[in-house]
Amino acid sequence: GAAVVRLTGDSLGSVPTADASVCAEPGIACTVQVADCLPVLFAAPGARGVGAAHAGWRGLAGGVLEATLAALAGRAFAPGELQAWLGPCIGPRHFEVGADVRQAFAGDEAFFAPHAQGKWLADLPGLARARLQRAGLARVSGGRWCSVEDASRFFSFRRDRGLTGRMAAAVWLEPRG
């Protein structure tokens, strides 16, 4: 399953590596780094919590979004109250995958277009959006930027053949006045 860490002021300086993080304390950022994978940021109403998930295909198939929602929902609100933002990632015209990836998303075949012999083009933000909607989120935005196509704004592991930087996506609660 996906590892989700709950960040607190006490955990700073010794934060473990995880697939996602959640926080309810102002001034502590939940951050993910990506270079084609999908960053997903979450916010709860009334500034009661935030979260960030690293959602590549393995993380999506492994339930990283659902695990992040469960960790946030533990703060006494329903997933339907949350909103999510999907950041830039490899787009559906460039994310070539094999049968193993397609099989990992049984039931979501609509997000895979035939491409070449034994290959498909996968819609990573579409897959994430579908999983979030099934989990009860109605407010999901973003997911319209392709890291491969926009070299002037985004790093891309595939486009740059592994020799690339990383982008960071962060979300936090503002300290109150």
Secondary structure in CASP SS format (residue, H / E / C, confidence):
PFRMAT SS
TARGET T0000
AUTHOR 0000-0000-0000
METHOD secondary structure of the structure
MODEL  1
G C 1.00
A C 1.00
A C 1.00
V E 1.00
V E 1.00
R E 1.00
L E 1.00
T C 1.00
G H 1.00
D H 1.00
S H 1.00
L C 1.00
G C 1.00
S C 1.00
V C 1.00
P C 1.00
T C 1.00
A C 1.00
D C 1.00
A E 1.00
S E 1.00
V E 1.00
C E 1.00
A C 1.00
E C 1.00
P C 1.00
G C 1.00
I C 1.00
A C 1.00
C E 1.00
T E 1.00
V E 1.00
Q E 1.00
V E 1.00
A C 1.00
D C 1.00
C C 1.00
L E 1.00
P E 1.00
V E 1.00
L E 1.00
F E 1.00
A E 1.00
A C 1.00
P H 1.00
G H 1.00
A H 1.00
R C 1.00
G C 1.00
V E 1.00
G E 1.00
A E 1.00
A E 1.00
H E 1.00
A E 1.00
G C 1.00
W H 1.00
R H 1.00
G H 1.00
L H 1.00
A H 1.00
G C 1.00
G C 1.00
V H 1.00
L H 1.00
E H 1.00
A H 1.00
T H 1.00
L H 1.00
A H 1.00
A H 1.00
L H 1.00
A H 1.00
G C 1.00
R C 1.00
A C 1.00
F C 1.00
A C 1.00
P H 1.00
G H 1.00
E H 1.00
L C 1.00
Q E 1.00
A E 1.00
W E 1.00
L E 1.00
G C 1.00
P C 1.00
C E 1.00
I C 1.00
G C 1.00
P C 1.00
R C 1.00
H C 1.00
F C 1.00
E E 1.00
V E 1.00
G C 1.00
A H 1.00
D H 1.00
V H 1.00
R H 1.00
Q H 1.00
A H 1.00
F C 1.00
A C 1.00
G C 1.00
D C 1.00
E H 1.00
A H 1.00
F H 1.00
F E 1.00
A E 1.00
P E 1.00
H E 1.00
A E 1.00
Q C 1.00
G C 1.00
K E 1.00
W E 1.00
L E 1.00
A E 1.00
D C 1.00
L H 1.00
P H 1.00
G H 1.00
L H 1.00
A H 1.00
R H 1.00
A H 1.00
R H 1.00
L H 1.00
Q H 1.00
R H 1.00
A C 1.00
G C 1.00
L C 1.00
A C 1.00
R E 1.00
V E 1.00
S E 1.00
G E 1.00
G C 1.00
R C 1.00
W C 1.00
C E 1.00
S C 1.00
V C 1.00
E C 1.00
D C 1.00
A C 1.00
S C 1.00
R C 1.00
F C 1.00
F C 1.00
S C 1.00
F C 1.00
R C 1.00
R C 1.00
D C 1.00
R C 1.00
G C 1.00
L C 1.00
T C 1.00
G C 1.00
R C 1.00
M E 1.00
A E 1.00
A E 1.00
A E 1.00
V E 1.00
W C 1.00
L C 1.00
E C 1.00
P C 1.00
R C 1.00
G C 1.00
END
